[in-house]
């Protein structure tokens, strides 16, 4: 199970993790906290569904939200970096996307942006196009991808 692997790797390295989630609504943090002993590793999770929450809790800039929108790699970057600033964690993953239903030609359903920030390293961002598979599936795929990013950062 990937969540257990993440906890074991982070615990072995003394790494604390934080999550900054929008479209997943805390699913990444839930996957980690479903396991006993996760408090050794998960420092906190931010669920910042609204733009105001992204600004207030994570420091995402209004300029970024105006210019690029909530679903953008820049917003994912600022979410991950802000999660590090506003926590005592060493590693942060962020998720922001359009789970559906809906979307637009410019930002289609299933587009999800991820950020991965670690103290002392350059922040990584990536956009995945999961497609219009339905809200629950896009959210599940997003959770799983965020967990894979955390595992990759720890190995």
C-alpha positions as CSV (number, residue, x, y, z in Angstrom):
1,X,0.0,0.0,0.0
2,X,1.5,3.3,-1.1
3,X,0.4,5.3,1.9
4,X,2.2,2.9,4.2
5,X,5.3,3.1,2.1
6,X,5.2,6.9,2.3
7,X,4.8,6.8,6.1
8,X,7.7,4.3,6.4
9,X,10.0,6.3,4.1
10,X,9.2,9.6,5.7
11,X,9.6,8.2,9.2
12,X,13.0,6.7,8.4
13,X,14.2,10.0,7.0
14,X,12.6,12.2,9.7
15,X,10.5,14.0,7.2
16,X,7.2,15.7,8.1
17,X,4.6,16.0,5.4
18,X,1.8,18.5,4.8
19,X,-0.9,18.5,2.1
20,X,-2.6,21.4,0.4
21,X,-5.7,20.2,-1.4
22,X,-8.5,21.7,-3.4
23,X,-10.4,19.3,-5.7
24,X,-9.5,16.3,-3.6
25,X,-11.0,17.9,-0.4
26,X,-8.5,16.2,1.9
27,X,-8.4,12.8,0.3
28,X,-4.6,12.7,0.3
29,X,-4.5,13.5,4.0
30,X,-7.2,10.9,4.7
31,X,-5.2,8.2,2.8
32,X,-2.3,8.9,5.1
33,X,-4.2,9.2,8.4
34,X,-6.2,6.0,7.7
35,X,-3.0,4.2,8.9
36,X,-1.9,4.0,12.6
37,X,1.2,6.0,13.4
38,X,0.6,8.6,10.8
39,X,1.0,11.4,13.3
40,X,4.7,10.7,13.2
41,X,4.7,11.9,9.6
42,X,1.7,14.0,8.7
43,X,2.1,17.4,10.3
44,X,-1.1,18.9,8.9
45,X,-3.4,19.1,5.9
46,X,-4.9,22.2,4.3
47,X,-8.2,21.9,2.5
48,X,-8.4,25.1,0.5
49,X,-11.4,24.7,-1.8
50,X,-12.2,28.4,-2.3
51,X,-9.9,31.1,-3.7
52,X,-10.1,33.0,-0.4
53,X,-8.9,29.9,1.5
54,X,-6.0,29.5,-0.9
55,X,-5.1,33.1,-0.3
56,X,-5.7,33.2,3.5
57,X,-4.3,29.8,4.5
58,X,-1.5,29.3,1.9
59,X,-0.6,32.8,0.7
60,X,-1.6,32.2,-3.0
61,X,-1.5,35.6,-4.6
62,X,-4.5,37.3,-6.0
63,X,-2.5,38.1,-9.1
64,X,-1.9,34.4,-9.8
65,X,-5.6,33.6,-9.3
66,X,-6.6,36.6,-11.6
67,X,-4.1,35.8,-14.3
68,X,-4.0,32.0,-14.3
69,X,-6.9,30.8,-12.2
70,X,-7.1,28.4,-9.4
71,X,-6.4,25.5,-11.7
72,X,-2.9,26.3,-12.9
73,X,0.6,25.1,-12.2
74,X,1.5,28.5,-10.7
75,X,-1.4,28.1,-8.2
76,X,-0.3,24.6,-7.4
77,X,3.3,25.9,-6.8
78,X,2.1,28.6,-4.5
79,X,-0.1,26.2,-2.6
80,X,2.7,23.7,-2.0
81,X,5.2,26.4,-1.1
82,X,2.6,28.1,1.1
83,X,1.9,24.9,2.9
84,X,5.5,24.6,3.9
85,X,5.6,28.2,5.1
86,X,2.4,27.8,7.1
87,X,3.4,24.5,8.7
88,X,6.3,22.7,10.4
89,X,6.6,20.2,7.5
90,X,9.6,19.5,5.3
91,X,7.6,18.2,2.3
92,X,4.3,19.4,0.8
93,X,2.1,18.2,-2.0
94,X,-0.7,20.3,-3.5
95,X,-3.6,19.4,-5.7
96,X,-6.0,21.8,-7.6
97,X,-8.2,20.8,-10.5
98,X,-11.5,20.5,-12.2
99,X,-13.1,17.2,-11.0
100,X,-16.4,17.9,-12.7
101,X,-18.9,17.8,-13.8
102,X,-18.2,20.6,-16.3
103,X,-15.2,22.5,-17.2
104,X,-14.5,24.7,-20.3
105,X,-12.6,24.6,-23.5
106,X,-9.8,26.4,-21.8
107,X,-9.9,24.3,-18.6
108,X,-11.5,20.9,-19.3
109,X,-13.0,18.5,-16.8
110,X,-10.3,16.2,-15.5
111,X,-7.4,18.8,-15.6
112,X,-5.5,18.6,-12.3
113,X,-2.4,20.5,-11.4
114,X,0.0,19.3,-8.8
115,X,2.8,20.9,-6.8
116,X,5.6,19.2,-4.8
117,X,7.7,21.4,-2.5
118,X,10.5,20.3,-0.3
119,X,12.6,22.6,1.9
120,X,15.9,23.5,0.2
121,X,14.8,22.1,-3.2
122,X,13.1,23.6,-6.3
123,X,9.4,23.1,-6.4
124,X,8.1,20.7,-9.0
125,X,4.8,21.2,-10.8
126,X,2.9,19.1,-13.3
127,X,-0.5,19.1,-15.0
128,X,-2.3,15.8,-15.6
129,X,-5.3,15.5,-18.0
130,X,-7.4,12.7,-16.5
131,X,-10.3,13.4,-18.8
132,X,-14.0,13.6,-18.1
133,X,-14.2,10.3,-16.2
134,X,-16.7,11.6,-13.6
135,X,-16.0,13.5,-10.4
136,X,-15.3,10.5,-8.1
137,X,-12.8,9.0,-10.5
138,X,-11.0,12.2,-11.2
139,X,-10.7,12.8,-7.5
140,X,-9.5,9.2,-6.9
141,X,-6.9,9.5,-9.7
142,X,-5.7,12.8,-8.3
143,X,-5.3,11.4,-4.8
144,X,-3.4,8.5,-6.1
145,X,-1.1,10.7,-8.2
146,X,-0.4,13.0,-5.3
147,X,0.5,10.0,-3.2
148,X,2.8,8.8,-6.0
149,X,4.5,12.2,-6.0
150,X,5.1,12.0,-2.3
151,X,6.6,8.5,-2.6
152,X,8.9,9.6,-5.5
153,X,10.1,12.6,-3.4
154,X,11.0,10.3,-0.6
155,X,12.9,7.7,-2.7
